[in-house]
Amino acid sequence: MPGEIDKDYELPLSSVDRLRIRFKTKSRSGAPAELIEFAVVYRAMIDGRWRDLRRYDNAHGPPHVHLYDWSGETTNTTLGEYKHSSQVFNAAQKELKKDYKKIREWFIASKT
């Protein structure tokens, strides 16, 4: 059936690490669903609060990644090597599941 589907859920990586995954797809009769919007956010409980450490999304333009540091500074990088948002959506989940411990260590090291 044609239409839009919105999904928003969390995927635990450990007791103090999680991915928040949000996406919207749109389908047309007889065509596969198309990914319209997405966000994949790695969040970690550090010093008693949940913090965003990395975020991949396609809000406000082409797919990009936000790299957060301890001070709250954000570096944004456009991911031009991918042709489709769905490629970034899938690659982001794979990378964050594999590297979340390293990303956490880098984030904590940025405190000093």
C-alpha positions as a Markdown table, in Angstrom:
| # | Residue | x | y | z |
|---|---|---|---|---|
| 1 | Met | 0.0 | 0.0 | 0.0 |
| 2 | Pro | 1.5 | 3.4 | -1.0 |
| 3 | Gly | 2.2 | 6.0 | 1.7 |
| 4 | Glu | 4.8 | 7.1 | 4.3 |
| 5 | Ile | 6.1 | 5.1 | 7.2 |
| 6 | Asp | 7.9 | 6.7 | 10.2 |
| 7 | Lys | 10.1 | 4.6 | 12.5 |
| 8 | Asp | 11.9 | 5.7 | 15.7 |
| 9 | Tyr | 13.6 | 3.2 | 18.0 |
| 10 | Glu | 16.6 | 2.6 | 20.2 |
| 11 | Leu | 19.1 | -0.3 | 19.8 |
| 12 | Pro | 21.2 | -1.1 | 22.8 |
| 13 | Leu | 24.9 | -1.7 | 22.2 |
| 14 | Ser | 25.7 | -2.2 | 25.9 |
| 15 | Ser | 24.1 | -1.1 | 29.2 |
| 16 | Val | 25.5 | 2.4 | 28.7 |
| 17 | Asp | 25.7 | 2.7 | 24.9 |
| 18 | Arg | 22.8 | 2.9 | 22.4 |
| 19 | Leu | 21.8 | 3.8 | 18.9 |
| 20 | Arg | 18.8 | 5.9 | 18.2 |
| 21 | Ile | 17.5 | 5.2 | 14.7 |
| 22 | Arg | 14.8 | 7.3 | 13.1 |
| 23 | Phe | 13.7 | 7.2 | 9.5 |
| 24 | Lys | 10.9 | 7.9 | 7.1 |
| 25 | Thr | 10.2 | 6.0 | 3.9 |
| 26 | Lys | 7.7 | 6.8 | 1.1 |
| 27 | Ser | 6.3 | 4.2 | -1.2 |
| 28 | Arg | 4.4 | 4.5 | -4.5 |
| 29 | Ser | 2.3 | 1.9 | -6.0 |
| 30 | Gly | 4.4 | -0.8 | -7.6 |
| 31 | Ala | 7.7 | 0.7 | -6.6 |
| 32 | Pro | 10.1 | -0.1 | -3.7 |
| 33 | Ala | 10.0 | 2.2 | -0.6 |
| 34 | Glu | 12.3 | 5.2 | -0.8 |
| 35 | Leu | 14.2 | 6.5 | 2.2 |
| 36 | Ile | 13.3 | 10.1 | 2.6 |
| 37 | Glu | 14.7 | 11.2 | 6.0 |
| 38 | Phe | 17.0 | 9.5 | 8.5 |
| 39 | Ala | 19.1 | 9.9 | 11.6 |
| 40 | Val | 21.4 | 7.4 | 13.3 |
| 41 | Val | 22.7 | 8.7 | 16.6 |
| 42 | Tyr | 25.2 | 7.1 | 18.9 |
| 43 | Arg | 24.4 | 8.0 | 22.5 |
| 44 | Ala | 26.3 | 7.1 | 25.6 |
| 45 | Met | 25.8 | 7.4 | 29.4 |
| 46 | Ile | 28.9 | 9.3 | 30.6 |
| 47 | Asp | 29.2 | 11.0 | 33.9 |
| 48 | Gly | 25.6 | 10.3 | 34.7 |
| 49 | Arg | 23.9 | 11.8 | 31.6 |
| 50 | Trp | 23.1 | 10.6 | 28.1 |
| 51 | Arg | 25.3 | 12.4 | 25.5 |
| 52 | Asp | 25.2 | 12.4 | 21.7 |
| 53 | Leu | 28.7 | 11.3 | 20.4 |
| 54 | Arg | 28.0 | 11.0 | 16.7 |
| 55 | Arg | 25.1 | 11.6 | 14.4 |
| 56 | Tyr | 24.5 | 10.7 | 10.8 |
| 57 | Asp | 21.5 | 12.3 | 9.1 |
| 58 | Asn | 20.2 | 13.9 | 5.9 |
| 59 | Ala | 18.4 | 16.9 | 7.6 |
| 60 | His | 18.9 | 20.2 | 5.8 |
| 61 | Gly | 20.5 | 18.7 | 2.7 |
| 62 | Pro | 22.8 | 15.9 | 1.7 |
| 63 | Pro | 23.8 | 13.1 | 4.1 |
| 64 | His | 26.4 | 14.3 | 6.7 |
| 65 | Val | 27.9 | 13.3 | 10.0 |
| 66 | His | 28.1 | 15.4 | 13.2 |
| 67 | Leu | 31.1 | 14.6 | 15.4 |
| 68 | Tyr | 30.6 | 15.9 | 19.0 |
| 69 | Asp | 33.4 | 16.5 | 21.5 |
| 70 | Trp | 33.2 | 16.9 | 25.3 |
| 71 | Ser | 32.9 | 20.7 | 25.2 |
| 72 | Gly | 29.9 | 20.5 | 23.0 |
| 73 | Glu | 31.7 | 21.6 | 19.8 |
| 74 | Thr | 30.4 | 19.9 | 16.6 |
| 75 | Thr | 32.3 | 19.2 | 13.4 |
| 76 | Asn | 30.0 | 18.5 | 10.4 |
| 77 | Thr | 31.2 | 16.7 | 7.4 |
| 78 | Thr | 29.2 | 16.1 | 4.2 |
| 79 | Leu | 29.4 | 12.5 | 3.0 |
| 80 | Gly | 29.7 | 13.0 | -0.7 |
| 81 | Glu | 31.1 | 9.6 | -1.5 |
| 82 | Tyr | 27.6 | 8.0 | -1.2 |
| 83 | Lys | 25.1 | 8.4 | -4.0 |
| 84 | His | 22.0 | 7.6 | -1.9 |
| 85 | Ser | 20.8 | 8.3 | 1.6 |
| 86 | Ser | 20.1 | 4.6 | 2.1 |
| 87 | Gln | 23.8 | 3.9 | 1.7 |
| 88 | Val | 24.7 | 6.3 | 4.5 |
| 89 | Phe | 21.9 | 5.0 | 6.7 |
| 90 | Asn | 23.2 | 1.4 | 6.4 |
| 91 | Ala | 26.9 | 2.3 | 6.6 |
| 92 | Ala | 26.3 | 4.4 | 9.7 |
| 93 | Gln | 24.7 | 1.6 | 11.6 |
| 94 | Lys | 27.4 | -0.8 | 10.6 |
| 95 | Glu | 30.2 | 1.5 | 11.6 |
| 96 | Leu | 28.7 | 2.6 | 14.9 |
| 97 | Lys | 28.0 | -1.0 | 15.9 |
| 98 | Lys | 31.6 | -1.9 | 15.1 |
| 99 | Asp | 33.4 | 1.2 | 16.5 |
| 100 | Tyr | 31.3 | 2.5 | 19.3 |
| 101 | Lys | 33.9 | 1.7 | 22.0 |
| 102 | Lys | 36.6 | 3.6 | 20.1 |
| 103 | Ile | 34.3 | 6.6 | 19.5 |
| 104 | Arg | 33.5 | 6.6 | 23.3 |
| 105 | Glu | 37.2 | 6.6 | 24.1 |
| 106 | Trp | 37.9 | 9.5 | 21.7 |
| 107 | Phe | 35.0 | 11.4 | 23.2 |
| 108 | Ile | 36.2 | 11.0 | 26.8 |
| 109 | Ala | 39.7 | 11.9 | 25.7 |
| 110 | Ser | 38.4 | 15.2 | 24.3 |
| 111 | Lys | 37.5 | 16.2 | 27.9 |
| 112 | Thr | 41.1 | 17.1 | 28.7 |
